[in-house]
Amino acid sequence: MLVIKFIEIEAWVWRRRLLAWEEESVRECSILLHNIVLQNNVHDTWRWYLDPTHGYSVRVAYRFITTYGEPSDSIHDDNVWHRLIPANVSLFVWRLLRNRLPTKDNLVRRRVLPLDSAVCVSGCGEQKSANHLFLKCVHLSSIWSQVWLWLGISSVLPGDIRHHLRQFSNMAGLPRATYIFMKIIWFASVWVLWKERNN
């Protein structure tokens, strides 16, 4: 760990000799600080540019990170994290909704697997994607009919995983208080499907 001490003669003092990459970082830092004038009688404050009025918050930082460069979707921001859902399952669903799971189509696209390896592991012969695995595979996605039978609900599977989460967790005709329980059931179902696929 580096300890930096700023001296009034405007020089950097280091406890050890810097490595080449550290010297480059110091140059970048010096350029950033070049036009900064420190005044003895002025109190320094931190300013969070994303929310200058209220300051830093994890919620604003998370929203900025997850929506940067892609359209905002309330499912990403509001429906993934909940205190009743384990963090590893929430992270899994967060990756699922962004198509960031190591499914065969993603591994082929990243050139981890050859092009002819994108077939579903269940033996249905289709190309394996997240939507196929969780919604369309005749072997694995049949869990949804069992879940609906258990809940006493009849529904049609949408073709997109985001729409399926929205439909499932906000079932029409059910009281709003049940939405979190429906979401927990959905998260548990996709988690079991993923684990079973990996087995």
C-alpha positions in Angstrom: 0.0 0.0 0.0 1.3 3.4 -0.9 1.3 6.2 1.6 1.3 9.7 0.0 2.2 12.8 1.9 1.5 16.2 0.3 4.1 18.8 1.3 3.8 22.5 1.0 6.5 22.7 -1.6 4.1 20.8 -3.8 6.1 17.6 -4.1 5.1 13.9 -3.7 7.1 12.0 -1.2 7.0 8.2 -1.3 8.1 5.6 1.2 9.6 3.4 -1.5 10.6 3.6 -5.2 7.6 3.5 -7.5 7.0 0.8 -10.1 6.5 1.9 -13.7 2.7 1.5 -13.7 2.6 3.5 -10.4 4.6 6.3 -12.0 2.1 6.5 -14.8 -0.8 6.7 -12.2 1.0 9.6 -10.5 1.4 11.4 -13.8 -2.4 11.0 -14.4 -3.2 12.1 -10.9 -0.9 15.2 -11.3 -2.7 16.2 -14.5 -6.0 15.9 -12.7 -4.8 18.0 -9.8 -2.9 20.6 -11.9 -5.7 23.2 -11.8 -6.8 22.6 -8.2 -6.0 25.4 -5.7 -6.1 24.5 -2.1 -7.1 27.2 0.4 -6.5 27.1 4.1 -9.7 28.8 5.2 -12.1 26.8 2.9 -13.6 23.5 4.2 -13.3 20.6 1.6 -16.4 18.6 0.9 -17.2 15.6 -1.3 -19.7 16.1 -4.1 -21.6 13.2 -5.7 -22.3 14.4 -9.3 -25.1 11.9 -9.8 -27.0 13.4 -6.9 -25.4 16.6 -5.7 -28.4 17.4 -3.4 -28.5 14.3 -1.3 -25.0 13.0 -1.9 -23.8 9.5 -2.4 -26.1 6.5 -2.1 -25.7 2.9 -3.1 -29.1 3.0 -4.9 -28.0 5.8 -7.2 -24.6 4.2 -7.8 -26.2 0.9 -8.6 -28.8 2.5 -11.0 -26.0 4.3 -12.8 -23.9 1.2 -13.2 -26.7 -1.1 -14.3 -28.3 1.4 -16.8 -25.1 2.9 -18.2 -25.2 2.3 -22.0 -28.5 0.4 -22.0 -32.1 1.5 -21.6 -33.4 1.7 -18.1 -35.7 -1.2 -17.1 -37.4 -1.2 -13.7 -37.0 -5.0 -13.4 -33.2 -4.5 -13.2 -33.4 -1.7 -10.6 -36.2 -2.7 -8.3 -37.1 -6.4 -8.7 -33.8 -8.3 -8.3 -32.7 -7.5 -4.8 -34.8 -8.3 -1.8 -34.0 -9.2 1.9 -35.9 -12.5 1.6 -33.9 -13.7 -1.4 -30.3 -14.9 -0.9 -27.7 -12.6 -2.4 -26.2 -15.4 -4.6 -29.6 -16.1 -6.1 -30.3 -12.3 -6.6 -26.9 -12.0 -8.3 -27.7 -15.0 -10.5 -31.0 -13.5 -11.6 -29.3 -10.1 -12.2 -26.9 -11.9 -14.6 -29.7 -13.8 -16.2 -31.8 -10.7 -17.0 -28.7 -9.2 -18.7 -27.9 -12.4 -20.6 -24.5 -12.7 -18.7 -24.8 -16.3 -17.7 -22.3 -18.8 -19.2 -24.9 -20.4 -21.5 -23.6 -22.2 -24.6 -24.6 -19.4 -26.9 -22.7 -16.8 -24.8 -19.6 -19.1 -24.7 -19.7 -19.6 -28.4 -20.1 -15.9 -29.0 -17.0 -15.3 -26.7 -15.1 -18.1 -28.6 -14.8 -20.2 -25.5 -16.6 -23.1 -27.2 -16.6 -24.0 -30.9 -19.7 -23.1 -33.0 -21.0 -26.6 -33.2 -21.2 -26.9 -29.3 -24.2 -24.6 -28.9 -26.7 -27.4 -28.7 -28.8 -27.8 -25.5 -27.5 -30.3 -23.0 -30.9 -31.8 -22.3 -30.9 -33.5 -25.8 -33.7 -31.5 -27.4 -31.4 -30.4 -30.2 -32.1 -26.7 -30.0 -29.4 -23.9 -29.7 -28.9 -23.2 -26.0 -29.6 -19.7 -24.8 -31.0 -18.4 -21.6 -34.5 -18.0 -23.1 -34.4 -21.5 -24.4 -33.1 -23.0 -21.2 -35.6 -21.4 -18.9 -38.6 -21.1 -21.1 -38.5 -23.2 -24.3 -36.6 -26.4 -23.6 -39.1 -29.2 -23.5 -37.2 -31.1 -20.8 -36.1 -28.3 -18.4 -38.8 -25.6 -18.8 -41.6 -28.1 -18.0 -41.0 -27.0 -14.4 -43.3 -24.0 -15.0 -46.3 -26.1 -15.7 -45.7 -27.9 -12.4 -45.3 -24.6 -10.5 -48.5 -23.3 -12.0 -50.3 -26.5 -11.2 -49.0 -26.2 -7.6 -50.2 -22.6 -7.4 -53.5 -23.3 -9.1 -52.8 -20.9 -11.9 -53.0 -21.3 -15.7 -50.8 -19.1 -17.9 -48.9 -19.0 -21.2 -45.1 -18.8 -21.2 -43.8 -15.6 -22.8 -40.8 -15.9 -25.1 -38.5 -13.5 -23.1 -37.1 -14.1 -19.6 -37.7 -10.5 -18.5 -41.4 -10.6 -19.6 -41.8 -13.9 -17.8 -40.5 -12.5 -14.5 -42.8 -9.5 -14.9 -45.8 -11.7 -15.7 -45.1 -14.2 -13.0 -44.4 -11.8 -10.1 -47.3 -9.5 -11.0 -50.0 -12.0 -11.7 -53.3 -10.3 -12.5 -56.1 -10.9 -10.1 -53.7 -11.7 -7.2 -53.4 -9.2 -4.2 -50.4 -6.9 -4.4 -49.2 -8.4 -1.1 -48.5 -11.7 -2.9 -46.1 -10.2 -5.5 -43.0 -10.7 -3.3 -43.9 -14.4 -2.7 -44.5 -15.0 -6.4 -41.1 -13.4 -7.1 -39.4 -15.7 -4.5 -41.1 -18.7 -6.2 -39.8 -17.5 -9.6 -36.3 -16.9 -8.3 -36.3 -20.4 -6.7 -37.5 -22.0 -9.9 -34.9 -20.5 -12.2 -32.2 -21.2 -9.6 -33.3 -24.9 -9.5 -33.3 -25.0 -13.3 -29.8 -23.6 -13.5 -28.5 -26.0 -10.9 -30.2 -29.0 -12.6 -28.7 -27.9 -15.9 -25.3 -27.8 -14.4 -25.7 -31.2 -12.8 
